[in-house]
Amino acid sequence: MKRGIQLALESYLGYIYLSTFDSLAPTIWSFIIDARGISGYEFTAFASLTTILLAIPGVFNIASTHYGLATLRLTSLLAVASFHSTDKFQRLALCSVGNAAMALLFCCLLWHRDLHQRKIFFWSISLGGLFLLAARIWCLTMNPVFFSFKISRICLGIAMVTTGLIIENDFDNIEQSKGDTLRKNERLIHRNKRWMIAGLGLGCLMFLQWVFVNEISVVCRWCGQSFSNPGPTPIPHGIAVILAATCGFFISTMGSTIVSHPLWSVVGVISSIGILFTSAYTCFAAGVVLVVYLTSNAAIVYERASQCPPLPTVAVALLTKMALGFGLMLCTAFNAIPRGEIIRERTDIIIIFSVVVICLSVLSYKWELKFHKNDKLIDFEEVKNLAVFITTISLLGFATRYYNLTNKPVSETNIDLNVGVWALRFGAQKDGWPNQNAAVEVIKHSQADVFAIFKSSASNPLNGNNDNCAFLAEALRWHCDFGHSPKYHTWGVMLLSRFPIVNSQHHILPSPQGEVSAGIKATLDIGGGRLVDVVIGNLGDRQDKLDRKLQIEYIANLVRDSQRPLVVAGYLLANTSTSDYKELLREGELKDIDPDDTNRFCLYLMYKRLLRIGFARISRGIVSDTEIQLGKFRLPTATNVEDFQGSTTDGNKVDATIRFSTKFGNRIIGHDGDLGHRYHMNTPRYFIP
């Protein structure tokens, strides 16, 4: 097989390997969402510790043979195949087995006796990282392997064929090497006592690449601000991230000349501090430099690890990545474990610690680097050319997405505002599959102009680094306000709007006891310069009474000060008979869209200086775990300044232009259950004289 073809095939498998490593956390995360806390299925994260099996005498040698590697390569594809299982428990089991095989394969290839095997594996992983970024750009921030069933089947089929070709080619490579690239210093490898720092460095690098270099939106979202100065956005500013990753890749092919210099480590530490403690474009510049730093250090960190005893080194690396990932989750979900407040909002410690460990690992490296040198089976001109080709594909994807950014026009005479409120469940359906495409269809069918979305936390490795905001906004051709940066440790609030967002403010609500809650106050131009405020607030958990009290006071003060027509979309875990609900209405000088509907619990639509026209509730179906509420409002006119007090559920009694969509069926008296998205709870309801 020609070297260039083999490199391309190995790079595609590198993309599949990285996708496999990334797949387990989101699969486990869906069970955590169901349990609203620790589910017990987190133990499957230890699947990668199957590397302990290699400590059994003879197992490592057997696994490193041609047949052993072939078995592991094929078994690791179960993680991709798991996406097609209809049972989420079976999906978790298959994904765990695939990840276990991938961990064994990772160890066997990175510590293989043949230098060529080690080199081709590392560069396939590095090129696979660029391939992953390109694939996500074309799939609107999603990884196509775990997003679309059709594309996933194609990717899996290609992976199986590619794996077969690589397995067939392995024997030829071994014959061609004729022992020239086999280790001559095996005894020194096993006596290298610096395996601890090498393993820690590798684990920290894998973790930070998972967090920051997995998708181009992440750095932008960590830097995002409110309107009218939102700072960098994924399109077009994300182009700097892919170029930074490519730049770091080229630096890594140059050996240790740059990366082993102490000043380069200082740059890495400063950039990590910059992305944590600055905002907007300063933060973005720091993030771009951090991406360059991480990708440029990959070769030296991986090669250093490969020159240490394999079993303790890989165990430390994978445990470190796992511990840091779990710690990152607990920085936000600290209520999930006893004494979790110790790590509350300490992402800064985790990130800076990881960068410092990488610096120490790089600076303590003394051995000669070999990963960047040509041999009979790998030519670095071909490596660089393939990197340029993948980056070009990424840039074409950027151009396509940028061209499609045009938002839909708004009528200059419009005086109506249709608002929806929903919880997205972090982009996962109740059966664990992605729900973004389904969410787009539901929003389109609702005929809403504005959607307030809770549980929208995105650009987070635990849910696959999927940017829900970018996907929905680009698919709908709407404007979006992502809400708070992931570094503020909220569960996410998002504003999607067909109308231009003139201005917005992001608010961290008082949360002295519980998990951090967020809010957005945005001003929309609904047509002809007519401005309406929309306030979104996630108002605390049931168990944290002080938090909920302070947050209600905060939102009430915020809306009371507004002098424009205003709608409040609130996520309040209380029913209509509670003092919390009544206080928000009283202190905020608000009206409930349907005060006669007392069978509501968490989602509420309130308003002032507007006229209510209609109200509908749509059952949750399988896309999310909450219902959807829709409210129709109109700006007051000279002939109509007060709300109508009558109501009807007969759509024939109102003008056809204000009727709710027929896509969700007809009115149902009671609760519709979970069979699909349908109107229920005696809605739609229209307000008439």
BELZI-V918465 format. One line per field, one symbol per residue. psi: psi as a letter, one per 30 degrees, with the letter a starting at -180 (. if undefined). burial: b if it has 16 or more other ideal C-beta (glycine too) atoms within 10 Angstrom, else e. Layout:
psi: ???
burial: ???
//
This chain:
psi: kkeeeeeeeeeeeeeeeeeeeffeeeeeeeeeeefhakfffffffgefgffefffkkfeeeeffleeeeeeeeeefffeefffgkfkfeeeeeeeeeeeeeeeeeeeeefgkfkeeeeeeeefeeeeeeeeeeeeeefghfljfehekeeeeeeeeeeeeeeeeeeeefeeeeeeeehfeglkfheeeeffjggfeeeeeeeeeeeeeeeefgfkffeeeeffklllgifaklejfffefeeeeeeeeeeeffgbgeeffkeeeeeeeeeeeeefegalbfeeeeeeeeeeeeeeffeeeeeeeefglkeeeeeeeeeeeeeeeeeeeeffehffflkgffegkhheeeeeeeeeeeeeeeefgkflkkffgklaffkkfeeeeeeeeeeeeeeeeeeeeeeegfklklkkfgkgljjklklkfhggklfgflkgeeeeeeeeeffglfkkkklhgkahkffgggkjeeeeeeeefhllkjfakkffghlgkkkkkkflkjellkkkjlkifealklllkjkkkjgkggkkkkkkkkjillefieeeeeeeeeeeeeefefkglkkkkjkjjillfflfeeeeeeeffhlkkfiffjghleekkklllglkkelkkkklfbfeagllkkkkklkkklffjflkkflllgjffglkffgklkgfgalkkeakfagfljlkahhlkkkkl.
burial: eeeeebbbbbbbbbbbbbbbbbbbbbbbbbbbbbeeeebebbebbebbebbeebeeeeebeebbeeebbbbbbebbbbbbbbbebeebeebbbbbbbbbbbbbbbbbbbbbbebbbbbbbbbbbbbbbbbbbbbbbbbbbbbbbbbbbeebbeebbeebbebbebbbeebeebbeebeeebebeeeeebeeeebbebbbbbbbbbbbbbbbbbbbbbbbbbbbbbbbeebbbbbbebbbbbbbbbbbbbebbbebbeebbeeebbebbbebbbbbbeebeeebbbbbbbbbbbbbbbbbbbbbbbbbbbbbebbbbbbbbbbebbebbbbbbbbbbeeeeeebbbbbeebbebbbebbbebbbebeeebbbbeebebbeeebbeebbeebbebbeebbeebeeeeeeeebeeebbbbbbbbbbbbbbbbbebbbbbbbbeebbeebebbbbbbbbbbbbbbbbbbbbbbbbbbbbbebbbbbbbbbbbbbbbbbbbbbbebeebebbebbbebbbbbbbbbbbbbbbeebebbbbbbbbbbeebeebbbbbbbbbbebbeebeebbbbbbbbbbebeeebbebbbeebebbbbbeebeebebbbbbbbbbbbbbbbbbbbbebbbbbbbbbbbbbeeeeeeeeeeeeeeebeebeeeebbbeebeebbeeebeeeebbbbbbbbbbbee
//
